[in-house]
Amino acid sequence: MVEVAQPPVLERYKKHTIELVADEIFVEEFEKERLSESLENALKYSKGLVHILEEGENPREFTYSENNACAHCGIGFSDLEPRLFSFNSPYGACPDCNGLGLKIEIDEDLVVPDKTLSINGGAIAAWHNPVTTRTHRWKSSWSGYYFDILQQVCRQGRINMNTPWEKLPKAQRDLLLYGAGGASYTSVISGGEQAFEGVITNLKRRYQESESDFVKEEIHNRFMREVTCPTCQGQRLKPEALSVYINGKSIVDITSMQVSAALNYFNNLQLTAKEQTIAKDVLKEITRIVKGVEKQFKVKVKIELEQCESSKPTDKKAPLVGAVIKAAKAVYKNQPKAMGVGGGTVAAYLRNKGYSAVVFSKLDDMAHQPNEYSSIKNTLGDAKVFALVALELK
């Protein structure tokens, strides 16, 4: 501990932690006003962070922060606002996918489609058959240019170019695809030495920087695939919003519930007396809206079920099969959790009505034959089919 009037000489390029002693208070001299004033001064000079040291036989240290931040690591975020929980707002959307929940990324399996091939055999399709111009005029030249780079990099990294890709060590594959390892090569164009960026990194850069619509389209169509955002896991919100929990549930957990489950959740929230006072009006409005939605939905399903039950099974079951598959696919794809509809639910209903077993096998194959549904016509009408696939909420 040193006096403020005589500060020590600090190293210029070294990070220092400087703590200011605001006050020393003894229990027998405790004054509430003095404590309050000392804390205010400490928070003022430390920008919201204060340490309290309790001396004695077993000294303890307490750290407090007036910011929405961890007092130890400093990670934090601003006050909670409604916009934080909206993926339509830049303030709440996942920064990596912009609130879409999906990203278009270069797919390693498309860059190297046949892993039984060696590099000499053309395993790296993105450079063996590179994207060039619309007329493919310089394809052979660019293929040779890229192959020369691969030869130099493989020589530096001691990579056998005749070994099948699937048998190369991961470190060597990462070097070739992502430039991991700091390899370099001598450019036959400029004659200078350049850092090797990796095949996938090269494709990403070209996709982002190219002014050619053809090049962008070719890279997109040949080597890119839609994937779930790894940052938000498809939940579309930024980490700060997903880190807010009420009774162990995040906003995504709650909005993914079935209507009845959501109503049960809000009716059984475990809150303190203070929290109940704060949340009283909000909970009242939420439960009113959820009950209204549940009531309207049940009435609609009941009406459509009655209409559906009036129709009799026939030998020509194909139209019904196609209609149910189409409706079920739409529900599964767009609202898999909110609707909570299972293939077994639809199948059980149809089985009780005497329809063919082909329905069940079709439902099981649904996820594996996505192209089948573009040509199916809904011959029963949206209302009846909707009732069929919504039975779980009956």
C-alpha positions in Angstrom: 0.0 0.0 0.0 1.4 3.4 -1.0 0.3 7.0 -0.5 -1.5 8.7 -3.4 0.9 11.6 -3.0 3.9 9.3 -3.6 2.9 7.0 -6.5 5.4 4.3 -7.6 6.9 4.3 -11.1 5.0 1.9 -13.3 6.2 0.0 -16.3 4.8 1.7 -19.4 3.8 -1.4 -21.4 2.5 -3.6 -18.6 -1.1 -3.9 -17.5 -1.6 -2.9 -13.9 -4.3 -3.4 -11.3 -4.6 -0.4 -9.1 -7.0 -0.4 -6.1 -7.9 2.7 -4.2 -8.6 2.5 -0.4 -11.8 4.6 0.1 -12.2 4.1 3.8 -11.5 1.9 6.8 -14.4 1.4 9.2 -14.4 -0.4 12.5 -17.4 -2.1 13.9 -17.4 -0.1 17.1 -17.3 3.1 15.1 -19.9 2.0 12.5 -22.0 4.9 11.0 -24.5 4.2 8.2 -24.1 7.6 6.6 -20.3 7.3 6.6 -20.5 3.8 5.0 -22.9 5.1 2.3 -20.7 8.1 1.5 -17.6 5.8 1.3 -19.3 3.4 -1.0 -20.4 6.2 -3.3 -16.9 7.5 -3.5 -15.5 4.1 -4.2 -18.0 3.4 -7.0 -17.4 6.8 -8.5 -13.6 6.3 -8.9 -13.9 2.6 -9.9 -16.7 3.0 -12.4 -19.1 0.8 -10.5 -16.8 -1.9 -9.0 -16.0 -2.1 -5.3 -14.1 -4.6 -3.0 -14.9 -4.9 0.7 -12.2 -6.6 2.9 -13.3 -8.1 6.2 -10.3 -8.5 8.5 -10.0 -10.9 11.3 -8.8 -14.4 12.0 -10.4 -15.5 8.8 -10.3 -12.5 6.5 -12.8 -12.5 3.6 -13.2 -10.3 0.5 -16.4 -9.4 -1.2 -16.7 -7.9 -4.7 -19.8 -5.9 -5.8 -20.7 -4.3 -9.1 -23.5 -1.8 -9.9 -23.3 -2.8 -13.6 -24.9 -5.8 -15.3 -21.6 -7.5 -15.4 -19.6 -10.2 -13.7 -17.5 -8.6 -10.9 -14.6 -10.9 -11.6 -14.2 -11.3 -15.4 -15.9 -8.0 -16.4 -18.2 -9.6 -19.0 -21.6 -8.0 -19.0 -24.4 -6.3 -21.0 -26.7 -3.3 -20.8 -30.1 -3.2 -19.1 -32.7 -5.7 -20.2 -35.1 -4.2 -22.7 -37.9 -5.7 -24.9 -35.8 -5.2 -28.0 -33.1 -7.5 -26.6 -35.6 -10.4 -27.0 -36.5 -9.8 -30.6 -34.5 -11.3 -33.4 -36.0 -8.7 -35.8 -34.1 -6.0 -33.9 -30.3 -5.6 -34.5 -30.1 -5.1 -30.7 -31.4 -8.7 -30.0 -30.5 -10.6 -33.2 -27.7 -13.1 -33.2 -24.7 -11.2 -34.5 -23.4 -14.2 -36.6 -26.6 -15.0 -38.5 -28.4 -11.6 -38.2 -31.4 -13.3 -36.5 -32.0 -15.9 -39.2 -30.9 -18.9 -37.2 -29.2 -20.2 -40.4 -25.9 -19.5 -42.2 -24.6 -20.2 -45.6 -21.2 -21.7 -45.2 -18.6 -23.4 -47.3 -19.1 -27.2 -46.8 -16.0 -29.3 -46.5 -17.9 -32.3 -47.9 -18.6 -30.3 -51.1 -15.0 -29.1 -51.4 -13.7 -32.6 -51.0 -16.7 -34.8 -52.1 -14.8 -38.1 -52.7 -12.5 -38.7 -49.7 -11.1 -41.9 -51.2 -9.2 -39.9 -53.8 -5.7 -38.5 -53.2 -4.7 -34.9 -53.9 -3.0 -36.0 -57.1 -6.2 -37.8 -58.0 -8.3 -34.6 -57.7 -9.7 -35.0 -54.1 -9.9 -31.2 -53.6 -12.6 -30.6 -56.2 -12.7 -26.9 -55.6 -9.2 -26.4 -57.0 -9.1 -29.5 -59.3 -12.1 -28.0 -61.1 -12.0 -24.4 -60.1 -14.6 -21.6 -60.5 -13.3 -19.2 -63.2 -15.3 -17.3 -65.8 -18.7 -17.9 -67.3 -17.1 -19.3 -70.5 -14.6 -21.4 -68.4 -11.9 -20.0 -70.6 -9.1 -20.1 -68.1 -10.2 -23.2 -66.1 -7.1 -25.3 -67.1 -4.7 -22.5 -66.3 -6.2 -21.8 -62.9 -6.3 -25.6 -62.1 -2.6 -25.8 -62.9 -1.9 -22.7 -60.8 -3.7 -24.1 -57.8 -2.0 -27.5 -58.2 1.4 -25.8 -58.1 0.4 -24.1 -54.8 -0.7 -27.5 -53.4 2.6 -29.0 -54.4 4.6 -26.4 -52.6 2.4 -26.5 -49.4 2.5 -30.4 -49.4 6.2 -30.3 -49.7 6.5 -27.9 -46.7 4.0 -29.9 -44.6 5.4 -33.3 -45.7 2.1 -34.3 -47.0 2.0 -37.4 -49.3 -0.1 -36.3 -52.3 -0.8 -39.9 -53.3 -2.4 -40.8 -50.0 -6.2 -40.9 -50.0 -7.7 -37.8 -48.4 -9.5 -39.8 -45.7 -6.2 -41.3 -44.5 -4.4 -38.0 -44.1 -4.0 -36.8 -40.5 -6.5 -34.1 -39.4 -3.7 -31.5 -38.9 -2.6 -32.0 -42.6 -6.3 -31.7 -43.8 -6.7 -28.5 -41.8 -3.5 -27.1 -43.2 -4.8 -27.6 -46.8 -8.4 -26.4 -46.1 -7.9 -23.6 -43.6 -4.2 -22.7 -43.8 -3.7 -23.8 -40.2 0.1 -24.2 -39.7 1.5 -21.1 -41.3 2.6 -22.6 -44.7 3.6 -20.3 -47.6 4.3 -20.6 -51.3 6.0 -18.7 -54.1 3.4 -17.3 -56.5 4.1 -18.0 -60.2 2.2 -14.8 -60.9 3.9 -12.2 -58.7 7.1 -14.2 -58.0 6.9 -13.2 -54.3 6.3 -15.4 -51.3 2.8 -15.4 -49.9 1.1 -17.0 -46.9 -1.1 -20.0 -47.7 -4.7 -19.2 -46.7 -6.2 -22.6 -47.3 -8.7 -23.8 -49.9 -11.9 -23.1 -47.9 -10.6 -19.7 -46.7 -9.8 -18.9 -50.3 -13.4 -19.7 -51.4 -14.9 -17.6 -48.6 -12.7 -14.6 -49.5 -13.6 -14.9 -53.2 -17.3 -15.2 -52.4 -17.2 -12.1 -50.3 -14.9 -10.0 -52.4 -15.6 -11.0 -56.0 -17.4 -8.4 -58.2 -18.5 -11.2 -60.5 -22.1 -12.4 -60.0 -21.2 -15.6 -61.9 -18.3 -16.4 -59.5 -20.5 -15.8 -56.4 -23.3 -17.9 -57.9 -21.0 -20.8 -58.8 -19.3 -20.9 -55.4 -22.7 -20.7 -53.7 -24.2 -23.5 -55.8 -21.2 -25.8 -55.8 -19.6 -25.5 -52.4 -22.0 -23.8 -50.0 -24.7 -25.2 -47.8 -27.3 -23.9 -45.4 -26.4 -24.8 -41.8 -27.8 -24.1 -38.4 -26.0 -21.1 -36.9 -23.4 -22.5 -34.5 -23.5 -19.4 -32.3 -27.3 -19.4 -31.5 -28.0 -23.0 -32.5 -30.9 -21.8 -34.6 -32.5 -19.8 -31.8 -31.9 -16.5 -33.6 -31.1 -14.4 -30.5 -27.8 -13.1 -29.2 -26.2 -14.9 -26.3 -27.2 -12.2 -23.8 -30.9 -12.8 -24.5 -30.6 -16.5 -24.4 -28.8 -16.2 -21.0 -31.9 -14.7 -19.3 -33.9 -17.4 -17.5 -37.1 -17.4 -15.5 -37.6 -20.5 -13.4 -35.0 -22.3 -15.5 -36.6 -21.4 -18.9 -35.3 -19.0 -21.6 -37.6 -17.1 -23.9 -36.9 -19.7 -26.6 -37.9 -22.5 -24.3 -41.2 -20.8 -23.5 -42.1 -19.8 -27.0 -41.4 -23.4 -28.1 -44.0 -24.8 -25.8 -47.4 -26.1 -26.7 -50.2 -23.7 -25.8 -51.4 -25.9 -22.9 -47.8 -26.3 -21.6 -47.2 -22.6 -21.8 -50.4 -21.9 -19.8 -49.4 -24.4 -17.2 -45.9 -22.8 -17.0 -47.2 -19.3 -16.3 -49.8 -20.5 -13.8 -47.2 -22.3 -11.8 -44.3 -19.8 -11.8 -42.4 -19.8 -8.5 -41.9 -16.1 -7.6 -41.0 -14.2 -4.4 -43.5 -11.8 -3.0 -41.6 -8.9 -4.5 -41.5 -10.6 -7.9 -45.2 -11.4 -7.8 -46.0 -7.7 -7.2 -43.8 -6.7 -10.2 -45.1 -9.4 -12.5 -48.8 -9.4 -11.5 -50.2 -7.3 -14.4 -47.8 -8.8 -17.0 -48.7 -12.4 -16.0 -52.4 -11.5 -16.1 -52.1 -10.2 -19.6 -50.1 -13.2 -20.8 -52.4 -15.8 -19.4 -55.4 -13.9 -20.9 -53.8 -14.1 -24.3 -52.7 -17.7 -24.1 -56.2 -18.8 -22.8 -57.8 -17.0 -25.7 -55.5 -18.7 -28.3 -56.1 -22.1 -26.7 -59.9 -21.6 -26.8 -60.0 -20.4 -30.4 -57.8 -23.3 -31.5 -59.8 -26.0 -29.8 -63.0 -24.6 -31.3 -61.5 -24.6 -34.8 -60.1 -28.2 -34.4 -63.4 -29.5 -33.1 -65.3 -28.1 -36.1 -62.9 -29.5 -38.6 -62.8 -32.9 -36.9 -66.6 -33.1 -37.2 -66.4 -32.3 -40.9 -63.6 -34.8 -41.3 -65.4 -37.6 -39.5 -68.4 -37.2 -41.8 -66.3 -38.4 -44.8 -66.0 -42.1 -45.3 -62.9 -44.2 -46.3 -62.9 -45.3 -49.9 -60.7 -47.6 -52.0 -59.1 -44.6 -53.6 -56.9 -43.6 -50.7 -54.1 -41.8 -52.6 -55.6 -38.3 -52.4 -56.0 -38.5 -48.6 -52.4 -39.9 -48.2 -51.0 -37.1 -50.2 -53.0 -34.5 -48.4 -52.0 -35.7 -45.0 -48.3 -36.0 -45.9 -48.3 -32.5 -47.3 -50.0 -31.0 -44.3 -47.9 -32.9 -41.8 -44.7 -31.9 -43.6 -45.7 -28.2 -43.5 -46.4 -28.4 -39.7 -43.2 -30.4 -39.0 -41.0 -28.0 -41.0 -42.5 -24.7 -39.8 -43.6 -25.3 -36.3 -42.1 -28.5 -35.0 -42.2 -27.6 -31.3 -45.0 -25.1 -31.1 -47.5 -27.5 -32.7 -46.1 -30.6 -31.0 -47.7 -32.9 -33.6 -46.2 -36.4 -34.0 -46.5 -38.8 -36.9 -48.0 -41.4 -34.5 -50.9 -38.9 -33.8 -51.9 -38.7 -37.4 -51.3 -42.4 -38.0 -53.4 -43.4 -35.0 -56.3 -41.3 -36.2 -56.2 -42.6 -39.7 -55.9 -46.2 -38.5 -59.0 -45.8 -36.4 -60.8 -44.5 -39.5 -59.8 -47.5 -41.6 -57.4 -45.9 -44.0 -54.5 -47.8 -45.7 -51.3 -48.6 -43.9 -49.4 -46.9 -46.8 -50.1 -43.6 -44.9 -47.9 -44.7 -42.0 -45.0 -45.7 -44.2 -45.3 -42.4 -46.1 -45.2 -40.4 -42.9 -42.1 -42.3 -41.8 -40.3 -41.6 -45.1 -41.4 -38.0 -45.1 -38.1 -36.5 -43.9 -36.1 -38.5 -46.4 -37.9 -37.6 -49.6 -38.4 -33.8 -49.5 -38.8 -33.5 -53.3 -41.9 -35.7 -53.3 -44.2 -33.1 -51.8 -43.9 -30.4 -54.4 -46.3 -32.3 -56.7 -48.8 -33.4 -54.1 -52.2 -31.6 -54.3 -54.3 -31.1 -51.2 -57.6 -32.6 -52.4 -59.3 -32.6 -49.0 -58.9 -28.8 -48.4 -56.7 -27.1 -45.9 -59.3 -27.0 -43.1 -59.9 -30.8 -42.9 -56.2 -31.7 -43.1 -55.3 -29.1 -40.6 -57.7 -30.8 -38.2 -56.1 -34.2 -38.8 -52.6 -33.0 -38.0 -53.6 -30.9 -35.0 -55.2 -33.7 -33.0 -52.7 -33.5 -30.1 -54.2 -30.1 -29.1 -57.8 -31.4 -29.2 
